[in-house]
Amino acid sequence: MRIERIAVKQEIEDLGPVDLDLLNPLIEKYKSKKGNLIPLLQGAQDIYGYIPRPAFEKLAAETGNELSDMYGVVTFYAQFRLNPVGKHIIKVCHGTACHVQNARALTTSLKEALKVDDGGTTEDGLFTLESVACLGCCSLAPVMMIGNETFGKLTGSQAVKIMKKIRISENN
């Protein structure tokens, strides 16, 4: 029996021009430091919210890091993004305690309310929904975080209410 490899498709959107001059202080800071790859990538993501293709190319050209090494790191670690995310990232914990307390209901309700799949960003760019392995708040299960704020012991409808309050405050 022959097993066929399934190609993983990770879309990288072309979102137009990127101000690469924003990378100059970051490059100067880490250019000659050993082990600079991850700090450079983290810094680029802090600047743009994700790491655009032109940023990879500039970092490779000016720091001597291989483009393939950078993409290897970015695609290995979940913290890195190749596409823009929403202004507010909603992280729903699916660790053991949250799973047992029905975290799936939170994700399902939010997917329906936001009209996005897991990992997706709303059309207005306001929210990105992510399922994560653990948020470290097991006693509050099921838990979600929006930005740096943690919400615990939630139902699906409570999670949606919280998201809607944020949407309303953004529109005022």
Secondary structure, 3 states (H helix, E strand, C coil): CCCCCCCCCCCCCCCCCCCHHHHHHHHHHHCCCCCCHHHHHHHHHHHHCCCCHHHHHHHHHHHCCCHHHHHHHHHHCCCCCCCCCCCEEEEEECCHHHHHCCHHHHHHHHHHHHCCCCCCECCCCCEEEEEECCCCCHHHCCCEEECCEEECCCCHHHHHHHHHHHHHHHHC
